[in-house]
C-alpha cells in the first residue's frame, strides 16, 4: 500500500511539473505575488492571484484524480522536457523569490513597510479626548498607560491638533523622543485621526535625528495648554472646528499681534516693558483656513525663567541673531550671505518624513519653495545639504532606522535631484564573511578640482572602529570610485 502511494505521488509530481498550463499559471502567480509585495495595490493584484490559485488547485486536483483512477496513465513527456520544466520552475521560484526578498528588506517595497508596521505600530485607547477637560496632557497619560514615556521629552517635529467646538479632539500628530531610566533613547511617532480610528497610533523605534534641543521641549506645551482658557478663547469665534499648534520656542521679534502672556492660573499677565523682544515657547489657537481673517491667539506662559530669553533692547543682538540664521546645518545651507537653501518639514508617515526645498536670495528674509519633493519619496530624516555653486548641490538622506543613507545630486539649482550611485566597498572579516559596512554617504566637498566623499557606517556601524570609506569623483559627483579606508 505504501509502495503504491509513493509511486502515485512521484507520478503526480512528475506530471504536474511537466504540465505547461501549470508552469504558466505558476509564473503568473509568482509575478502577481512579487508585484503585490513590492507595490501593494491589493485591488489590482488580488483578482489575478485568486484566479491563479484556483487554476493551480484545479490542475493539481484533476491530475491527482486522473492518475489514481487510471493507474496505467502516466505523463508521455520526454525526459528532456522533464528536465527543462524543472529548470523553468526553479528559475521562476528563485527570480521572484529574490524580488520578494528585496521588497521585504531595507524599505525596498510595500512588504518592508508592512513588516515594519507589524513590528513597530501600536494602538492605544484614547480616553482623554476632550481638550477642554484634559488639555493635551490627557493624550500622553493614555500613552503612558501602555508605554512608560521618558520623563523629559523633546519634539523631532511640531505638535499639531484639531478639535470641534465641543472640545472633542479630532486629530493630532507629533514625533517625540527622550531617554529612559537606563539612558537609552526611545522615540514615539504619535498620530490620531477620528475619521480613521478611535485609537491613538504609536510608532516605536523610529529615527528622530535627536539633538536634544531645549527649544523643542514638550513640557511647555502641556503646562501652557493647562493654563489656557481654551473654551473661552474659541467661543468668541463661533466656528465649528479649531486648531492648536506648538513649534517649541519661537522668536516673534517685536510683533505683539495675537500675543497673550498668561500665568499658571490662566490670568493674563502684562509685561512691564512692552518694547521688549518676544521670545518664548508659544502655543497658538486658531481657526484652520482663516488665520488671516481671525488672528490666532498666541499664548506665552509666564513664570518659568528658563522659558524666556532675557529682555533686550531693539537691535542689541540683531547681528548675533542674523549670524545664527545664516548658520549651516543638516537642513540649511548658505552659499553666500544672500543665497541659501533650506529643507522644510512637510509631513510624516510610517516613520518617515517628507520635505520640500526652499531658496532665499535675500539672506533669509524671504523663502520660496523650488522643489516640493527633492528626495523623490520618503526618508527618515535629512543628513546634510550643501551647494558647490548655484547649480550643483547635494542632499543627504537617512533611512528611518538610521543605519544607512542615500545621496542626491542636482545640477539645475535644486529644481530636480537624482540619486547618486557608488559601488559598495566589500571587506572580509576574520571569519571569512564578506560585508559592505559603508552605507551612509556624507556631504561631498571639492579639493584641487576633485570631489571627495566619506561614506560612513550609520548608527549600527562597528567595523574597524567605525571607520569610513573615501570616494573620489572627477565628473562633479556623477560617478564615484573607491580610494581608501579612513579611520576617525
C-alpha positions as CSV (number, residue, x, y, z in Angstrom):
1,X,0.0,0.0,0.0
2,X,2.8,2.4,1.0
3,X,4.6,1.5,-2.2
4,X,1.6,2.3,-4.4
5,X,1.1,5.6,-2.6
6,X,4.8,6.6,-3.1
7,X,4.6,5.5,-6.7
8,X,1.4,7.6,-7.3
9,X,3.0,10.6,-5.6
10,X,6.0,10.5,-7.9
11,X,3.8,10.2,-10.9
12,X,1.6,13.0,-9.8
13,X,4.6,15.3,-9.2
14,X,6.2,14.4,-12.5
15,X,3.0,15.0,-14.4
16,X,2.4,18.4,-12.6
17,X,5.9,19.6,-13.2
18,X,5.7,18.9,-16.9
19,X,2.3,20.5,-17.4
20,X,2.8,23.7,-19.5
21,X,-0.5,25.2,-18.2
22,X,0.6,24.7,-14.6
23,X,4.0,26.3,-15.3
24,X,2.4,29.3,-16.9
25,X,-0.1,29.6,-14.1
26,X,2.7,29.4,-11.5
27,X,4.7,32.1,-13.4
28,X,1.7,34.5,-13.4
29,X,1.1,33.7,-9.7
30,X,4.7,34.5,-8.8
31,X,4.7,37.7,-10.9
32,X,1.5,39.0,-9.2
33,X,2.7,38.0,-5.8
34,X,6.0,39.8,-6.2
35,X,4.1,42.9,-7.6
36,X,1.8,42.8,-4.5
37,X,4.8,42.6,-2.2
38,X,6.7,45.5,-4.0
39,X,3.9,48.0,-4.7
40,X,0.9,46.9,-2.5
41,X,-2.0,47.8,-4.8
42,X,-4.0,44.9,-3.5
43,X,-7.1,45.8,-5.6
44,X,-5.0,45.4,-8.8
45,X,-3.4,42.1,-7.9
46,X,-5.8,40.2,-5.7
47,X,-8.1,39.0,-8.6
48,X,-5.2,37.6,-10.6
49,X,-3.8,35.9,-7.6
50,X,-7.1,34.3,-6.7
51,X,-7.6,33.2,-10.3
52,X,-4.1,31.7,-10.4
53,X,-4.7,29.9,-7.1
54,X,-8.0,28.4,-8.4
55,X,-6.3,27.4,-11.6
56,X,-3.3,25.7,-9.8
57,X,-5.6,23.9,-7.4
58,X,-7.8,22.7,-10.2
59,X,-4.9,21.3,-12.2
60,X,-3.5,19.6,-9.1
61,X,-6.9,18.0,-8.1
62,X,-7.6,17.0,-11.7
63,X,-4.2,15.4,-12.2
64,X,-4.3,13.6,-8.9
65,X,-7.8,12.1,-9.5
66,X,-6.9,11.1,-13.0
67,X,-3.7,9.2,-12.0
68,X,-5.3,7.5,-9.0
69,X,-8.2,6.3,-11.2
70,X,-6.1,5.3,-14.2
71,X,-3.0,3.5,-12.7
72,X,-1.7,3.0,-16.2
73,X,-1.8,6.7,-17.0
74,X,1.5,8.4,-17.0
75,X,3.0,11.5,-18.5
76,X,4.1,11.0,-22.1
77,X,6.6,13.9,-21.9
78,X,10.2,13.1,-22.8
79,X,13.0,13.1,-20.2
80,X,14.4,16.2,-21.8
81,X,11.2,18.2,-21.3
82,X,11.0,17.0,-17.7
83,X,14.5,18.4,-17.0
84,X,13.6,21.7,-18.8
85,X,10.4,22.1,-17.0
86,X,12.1,21.5,-13.6
87,X,14.7,24.1,-14.5
88,X,12.0,26.6,-15.5
89,X,10.1,26.1,-12.2
90,X,13.3,26.5,-10.2
91,X,14.2,29.7,-12.2
92,X,10.8,31.2,-11.7
93,X,10.9,30.5,-7.9
94,X,14.4,31.9,-7.5
95,X,13.9,35.0,-9.6
96,X,10.6,36.1,-7.9
97,X,11.8,34.8,-4.5
98,X,14.7,37.4,-4.8
99,X,12.2,40.1,-5.8
100,X,10.0,39.4,-2.8
101,X,13.1,39.4,-0.5
102,X,14.1,42.8,-1.9
103,X,10.6,44.2,-1.2
104,X,10.8,42.9,2.4
105,X,14.2,44.4,3.3
106,X,15.8,47.9,3.6
107,X,12.4,49.6,2.9
108,X,12.7,48.3,-0.7
109,X,8.9,47.8,-1.2
110,X,5.5,47.7,0.3
111,X,6.2,44.4,2.1
112,X,9.0,46.0,4.0
113,X,6.7,48.7,5.2
114,X,4.1,46.1,6.2
115,X,6.7,44.2,8.2
116,X,7.8,47.5,9.8
117,X,4.2,48.3,10.7
118,X,3.7,44.8,12.3
119,X,6.9,45.2,14.3
120,X,6.5,48.8,15.5
121,X,3.0,50.1,15.1
122,X,0.8,50.0,18.2
123,X,-2.7,51.2,19.1
124,X,-3.6,53.0,22.3
125,X,-7.1,53.5,23.6
126,X,-7.9,57.2,23.5
127,X,-9.9,58.0,26.6
128,X,-9.0,61.7,27.4
129,X,-10.2,63.0,24.1
130,X,-11.6,66.4,25.2
131,X,-9.2,69.3,25.2
132,X,-11.5,71.5,27.4
133,X,-11.4,68.8,30.2
134,X,-7.9,67.2,29.9
135,X,-5.8,69.6,27.7
136,X,-3.2,67.8,25.7
137,X,-1.8,66.1,28.9
138,X,-4.5,63.5,28.6
139,X,-3.0,62.3,25.3
140,X,0.3,61.4,27.0
141,X,-1.4,60.0,30.0
142,X,-3.2,57.5,27.8
143,X,0.0,56.6,26.0
144,X,1.9,56.3,29.3
145,X,-0.6,53.6,30.5
146,X,0.7,51.3,27.7
147,X,4.3,52.6,27.4
148,X,6.4,54.3,30.1
149,X,7.4,57.5,28.4
150,X,10.7,59.2,29.2
151,X,10.3,61.9,31.9
152,X,11.8,64.6,29.6
153,X,10.5,64.6,26.1
154,X,11.7,66.5,23.0
155,X,9.9,67.0,19.7
156,X,11.5,66.0,16.4
157,X,8.6,67.6,14.6
158,X,5.9,70.1,15.5
159,X,2.7,69.3,17.5
160,X,-0.5,69.9,15.6
161,X,-4.0,69.3,16.8
162,X,-7.6,70.0,15.7
163,X,-10.8,69.9,17.8
164,X,-14.5,70.6,17.5
165,X,-16.4,73.3,19.2
166,X,-17.5,70.9,22.0
167,X,-13.8,70.2,22.7
168,X,-13.7,66.8,21.1
169,X,-10.2,66.2,19.7
170,X,-10.4,65.1,16.0
171,X,-6.7,64.8,15.1
172,X,-3.2,65.4,16.2
173,X,0.3,64.3,15.3
174,X,3.9,64.7,16.6
175,X,7.2,62.9,16.8
176,X,8.8,62.9,20.3
177,X,11.9,61.3,21.8
178,X,13.8,61.1,25.0
179,X,16.0,58.9,27.2
180,X,14.5,56.3,29.5
181,X,15.8,55.5,33.0
182,X,18.5,53.3,31.6
183,X,19.8,56.2,29.4
184,X,18.5,54.5,26.2
185,X,16.9,56.7,23.6
186,X,13.3,56.0,22.8
187,X,11.1,57.5,20.0
188,X,7.4,57.8,19.6
189,X,5.7,58.8,16.3
190,X,2.2,59.7,17.6
191,X,-0.9,60.3,15.4
192,X,-4.7,60.3,15.7
193,X,-7.4,60.8,13.2
194,X,-11.0,60.3,14.3
195,X,-12.0,59.5,10.7
196,X,-9.6,56.6,10.6
197,X,-9.6,55.1,14.1
198,X,-10.9,55.7,17.6
199,X,-7.4,54.8,18.9
200,X,-4.1,56.6,19.0
201,X,-1.5,55.2,16.7
202,X,2.0,55.0,18.1
203,X,5.1,54.0,16.1
204,X,8.1,52.8,18.1
205,X,11.8,52.6,17.3
206,X,11.9,55.3,14.7
207,X,14.8,57.7,13.7
208,X,14.4,61.1,15.2
209,X,17.7,62.7,14.4
210,X,17.8,63.6,18.1
211,X,19.8,66.7,19.0
212,X,18.1,67.2,22.4
213,X,17.4,70.9,21.6
214,X,15.9,72.6,24.6
215,X,13.9,74.9,22.3
216,X,11.9,71.8,21.3
217,X,10.8,70.6,24.8
218,X,7.4,69.1,25.1
219,X,6.7,70.1,28.8
220,X,6.0,73.8,28.0
221,X,3.2,72.7,25.6
222,X,1.5,70.6,28.4
223,X,1.8,73.3,31.0
224,X,0.7,76.1,28.7
225,X,-2.4,74.3,27.5
226,X,-3.3,73.5,31.1
227,X,-3.3,77.3,31.8
228,X,-5.0,78.4,28.6
229,X,-8.8,79.0,28.9
230,X,-9.3,77.2,25.6
231,X,-13.1,77.1,25.5
232,X,-13.3,80.7,26.4
233,X,-10.8,81.6,23.7
234,X,-12.6,79.8,20.8
235,X,-16.1,80.6,21.9
236,X,-15.9,84.2,20.6
237,X,-15.0,82.9,17.1
238,X,-18.2,80.9,16.8
239,X,-16.7,78.3,14.4
240,X,-17.2,74.5,14.3
241,X,-13.5,73.5,14.1
242,X,-10.4,74.8,15.7
243,X,-6.7,74.1,15.6
244,X,-3.8,74.2,18.1
245,X,-0.1,74.2,17.1
246,X,3.2,74.2,19.0
247,X,6.6,74.7,17.4
248,X,8.6,75.0,20.6
249,X,10.4,78.2,21.4
250,X,9.8,81.0,18.9
251,X,11.1,84.5,18.3
252,X,8.3,86.9,17.4
253,X,10.6,89.9,17.4
254,X,8.6,93.0,18.4
255,X,5.4,91.9,16.8
256,X,2.8,91.7,19.5
257,X,-0.1,90.7,17.3
258,X,-2.1,88.0,18.9
259,X,0.4,87.5,21.7
260,X,-1.1,86.8,25.1
261,X,1.0,86.3,28.2
262,X,-0.6,84.3,31.0
263,X,0.4,82.9,34.3
264,X,-0.2,79.3,35.5
265,X,-3.6,80.3,36.9
266,X,-4.7,81.3,33.4
267,X,-4.7,85.1,34.1
268,X,-3.4,87.5,31.5
269,X,0.0,89.0,32.5
270,X,1.1,92.3,31.2
271,X,4.9,92.8,30.9
272,X,6.4,96.0,32.3
273,X,8.4,96.6,29.1
274,X,6.1,96.4,26.2
275,X,9.0,97.2,23.8
276,X,10.8,94.0,24.8
277,X,11.6,91.4,22.2
278,X,9.1,88.5,22.4
279,X,10.8,85.1,22.6
280,X,9.5,82.0,24.3
281,X,7.5,78.8,24.0
282,X,4.3,79.6,22.2
283,X,1.0,77.7,21.9
284,X,-1.3,79.0,19.2
285,X,-5.0,78.6,19.0
286,X,-6.5,79.4,15.6
287,X,-9.3,78.7,13.1
288,X,-8.0,76.5,10.3
289,X,-8.1,78.2,6.9
290,X,-8.9,81.6,8.5
291,X,-5.6,82.6,10.0
292,X,-5.6,85.9,8.1
293,X,-9.2,86.8,8.8
294,X,-9.1,85.7,12.5
295,X,-5.9,86.5,14.3
296,X,-4.6,83.4,16.2
297,X,-4.3,83.6,20.0
298,X,-0.6,83.1,20.7
299,X,-0.1,82.2,24.3
300,X,3.1,82.6,26.4
301,X,3.2,81.1,29.9
302,X,4.9,83.4,32.3
303,X,6.6,82.1,35.4
304,X,9.4,79.7,34.5
305,X,12.6,81.9,33.9
306,X,14.2,79.2,31.8
307,X,11.4,79.5,29.2
308,X,12.1,83.1,28.3
309,X,15.1,84.9,26.9
310,X,16.3,87.9,29.0
311,X,14.9,91.1,27.7
312,X,16.9,93.1,25.2
313,X,16.6,96.5,23.7
314,X,15.9,96.7,20.0
315,X,18.8,95.8,17.7
316,X,21.0,94.8,20.6
317,X,21.6,91.3,19.4
318,X,20.5,91.7,15.8
319,X,23.9,90.9,14.4
320,X,24.2,87.7,16.5
321,X,20.8,86.6,15.5
322,X,21.5,87.2,11.8
323,X,24.7,85.2,12.1
324,X,22.7,82.4,13.7
325,X,20.2,82.4,10.9
326,X,23.0,82.0,8.4
327,X,24.5,79.0,10.2
328,X,24.7,75.9,8.0
329,X,23.4,72.6,9.4
330,X,21.8,69.3,8.2
331,X,18.7,71.2,6.9
332,X,20.1,74.5,5.8
333,X,23.0,75.8,3.7
334,X,24.0,79.3,2.7
335,X,26.1,79.6,-0.4
336,X,26.7,83.3,0.4
337,X,25.2,85.9,2.7
338,X,22.3,86.3,0.4
339,X,21.7,82.9,-1.3
340,X,20.7,80.0,0.8
341,X,18.8,76.7,0.7
342,X,16.6,75.1,3.3
343,X,14.8,71.8,3.8
344,X,11.3,72.3,5.2
345,X,9.4,69.5,7.1
346,X,6.1,68.9,5.3
347,X,4.6,65.7,6.6
348,X,5.3,62.3,8.0
349,X,4.0,58.7,7.6
350,X,5.1,55.2,8.6
351,X,8.2,56.5,10.5
352,X,9.5,58.6,7.5
353,X,9.3,62.3,6.9
354,X,8.6,64.4,3.8
355,X,10.5,67.6,3.0
356,X,10.4,70.4,0.4
357,X,13.3,72.6,-0.6
358,X,13.2,76.4,-0.4
359,X,15.6,79.0,-1.6
360,X,16.3,82.6,-0.5
361,X,18.2,85.3,-2.3
362,X,17.9,88.0,0.4
363,X,19.7,86.4,3.3
364,X,16.7,84.6,4.7
365,X,14.2,87.4,4.7
366,X,12.0,85.6,2.2
367,X,12.0,81.9,1.1
368,X,10.5,80.3,-1.9
369,X,9.8,76.6,-2.4
370,X,11.7,75.4,-5.5
371,X,11.2,71.7,-5.1
372,X,8.1,70.0,-3.5
373,X,9.8,66.6,-3.1
374,X,13.6,66.7,-3.5
375,X,14.1,63.2,-2.1
376,X,11.7,61.7,-4.6
377,X,9.8,59.9,-1.8
378,X,10.1,59.3,1.9
379,X,13.1,59.3,4.2
380,X,13.9,59.0,7.8
381,X,15.4,62.4,8.0
382,X,17.9,64.8,6.2
383,X,21.6,64.1,7.0
384,X,23.1,67.0,5.1
385,X,22.8,69.7,2.5
386,X,25.5,71.5,0.5
387,X,25.8,73.5,-2.7
388,X,29.0,73.9,-4.6
389,X,27.6,76.7,-6.8
390,X,24.2,78.0,-7.8
391,X,23.7,74.9,-10.0
392,X,25.4,72.0,-8.4
393,X,24.3,70.7,-5.0
394,X,23.8,67.6,-2.9
395,X,21.3,66.4,-0.3
396,X,21.8,63.6,2.2
397,X,19.0,61.3,3.5
398,X,19.0,58.9,6.4
399,X,16.6,55.9,6.5
400,X,14.2,55.7,9.4
401,X,16.3,53.1,11.1
402,X,19.4,55.4,11.0
403,X,21.6,52.5,9.8
404,X,22.1,53.6,6.2
405,X,21.6,56.6,4.0
406,X,21.5,57.9,0.4
407,X,22.9,60.9,-1.5
408,X,21.0,63.0,-4.1
409,X,22.6,65.4,-6.7
410,X,21.2,68.4,-8.6
411,X,22.8,70.2,-11.5
412,X,19.9,72.6,-12.1
413,X,20.0,74.6,-8.8
414,X,17.7,72.3,-6.9
415,X,14.8,72.1,-9.4
416,X,15.4,68.3,-9.7
417,X,17.5,65.7,-7.9
418,X,18.8,62.2,-8.9
419,X,20.1,59.5,-6.6
420,X,23.9,59.2,-6.6
421,X,25.1,55.6,-7.0
422,X,28.5,54.3,-5.9
423,X,29.9,50.8,-5.7
424,X,29.7,49.5,-2.2
425,X,33.1,48.6,-0.7
426,X,33.2,45.0,0.5
427,X,35.5,43.9,3.3
428,X,36.3,40.4,4.6
429,X,36.1,39.6,8.3
430,X,38.4,37.2,10.1
431,X,35.7,34.6,9.9
432,X,35.8,34.8,6.1
433,X,32.4,36.5,5.8
434,X,32.2,39.4,3.4
435,X,30.2,42.5,4.4
436,X,29.6,46.0,3.0
437,X,29.7,48.2,6.1
438,X,29.9,51.6,4.4
439,X,26.4,52.7,3.6
440,X,25.9,56.3,4.9
441,X,27.4,58.9,2.5
442,X,28.4,62.3,3.8
443,X,28.4,65.6,2.0
444,X,30.8,65.8,-0.9
445,X,33.5,68.5,-0.9
446,X,35.8,69.8,-3.6
447,X,39.6,69.8,-3.2
448,X,42.0,70.6,-6.0
449,X,39.3,70.2,-8.7
450,X,38.3,66.7,-7.4
451,X,35.3,65.8,-5.3
452,X,35.7,63.8,-2.2
453,X,33.1,61.9,-0.2
454,X,33.4,60.0,3.1
455,X,30.9,57.1,3.4
456,X,30.3,56.1,7.0
457,X,28.6,53.1,8.6
458,X,25.4,54.6,10.0
459,X,24.0,54.2,13.5
460,X,24.9,50.5,13.6
461,X,28.5,50.8,12.5
462,X,31.1,49.0,14.5
463,X,33.5,47.7,11.8
464,X,37.2,48.6,12.4
465,X,36.5,51.4,14.9
466,X,33.6,52.8,12.9
467,X,35.9,53.8,10.0
468,X,34.8,55.4,6.7
469,X,35.4,54.8,3.1
470,X,36.8,57.6,1.0
471,X,35.5,58.0,-2.5
472,X,36.5,60.5,-5.3
473,X,34.8,61.8,-8.3
474,X,36.3,63.6,-11.4
475,X,33.0,64.4,-13.0
476,X,31.4,66.8,-10.4
477,X,29.9,64.0,-8.4
478,X,28.1,62.0,-11.1
479,X,30.2,58.9,-10.7
480,X,32.4,57.8,-7.8
481,X,35.4,55.5,-7.3
482,X,36.6,54.0,-4.0
483,X,40.0,55.3,-2.9
484,X,40.8,54.0,0.6
485,X,39.5,53.3,4.1
486,X,39.9,56.2,6.6
487,X,39.9,55.8,10.3
488,X,38.5,58.5,12.6
